[in-house]
């Protein structure tokens, strides 16, 4: 009857702990932080993103700077005129000079367009950093979910081994088991408890990283909520790539850099056209002689050094070609990444279905059968423990497959630039 009692207790315990929970917590009184909440607070408080937003603001203001005229100059000059004059000081001539520089035709417009493209590239660059941070937040959230569930699986295995220990002790008292089996079982239990140390370390690291994203220096442990569910991506790699072309900020930023460098080439060619300067000067002399004079000035740069100008054009063209090839490389890497990650997601999804649909339920039944067989001396101690180890490994592999599924799905969504709907 005692064997039946232990068997029922173990079965109920296993049935209670078998499914992964929808909300795994660090403590009963811990604050529950959803993934969406952490992302929202990180975007709001992360210092790096705050800095990036100021860079975007700076580049937007530079559009106005590039489209505006250069600041005019104003000069006041004092000179002794004529030299024979004895009225130094009050008799010195005062010259007031005002000049304004104008860029050649079309140059200022090109400068403004280049600045606008740079601003849009900067804005896309901010989106790159924002999406990268969201990707990293999700990955660490998944790692924390994994640590919490690894702890649960390990504690369940310890409970199973402890139930085994009770059965072995009962058989030992009846002379049906030896002391070696008890010692070996104690070692297995201690090995499981040792694994909890590594799990606790991973939990603490993932928690610290998530608090860091939110800029919470005093943030401690917290509970998380994550529903364990999977689905298939019905879209093809080509369809996902088309979404990436529209939404991926890496591609958008590269496109804007190409656009900016196109204006740069046009601006370097415009260097063949002169810039202009106009000015006015007023001269005033008081003393023995009183004289007032106005004068107007017009000037222009002389773009006569063709070698210098042509070198500038070639440099701008090289920069343009480099940005074009960089854009192609980003597009190529994006498509390749989508193809690779789709293969990972499909494989992990199939593994999860196999573990949850057949392998783990069968392993649970094997434990129950092994316990009955061990009680009836039909199998030895090693076979009994092996059934527990198999269940432990299957549940761990199932958990790892699920985390890998989430991580690779996260990579696809980062490449595409948006959250995907699963079927």
Secondary structure, 3 states (H helix, E strand, C coil): CHHHHHHHHHHHHHHHHCCCCCCCCCCCCCCEEEHHHHHHHHHHHCHHHHHHHHHHHHHHHHHHHHHCCCCCEEEEEEECCCCCCCCCCCCCEEEEEEEEEECCCCHHHHHHHHHHHHHHHHHHHHHHHHHHHHHHHHHHHHHHHHHHHHHHHHHHHHHHHHHHHHHHHHHHHCCCCCHHHHHHHHHHHHHHHHHHHHHHHHHHHHHHHHHHHCCCCCCCCCEEECCCCCCCCCCCHHHHHHHHHHHCHHHHHHHHHHHHHHHHHHHHHHHHCCCEEEEEEEEEECCCCCEEEEEEEEEECCCCCHHHHHHHHHHHHHHHHHHHHHHHHHHHHHHHHHHHHHHHHHHHHHHHHHHHHHHHHHHHHHHHHHHHHHHCCCCCHHHHHHHHHHHHHHHHHHHHHHHHHHHHHHHHHHHHCCCCCCC
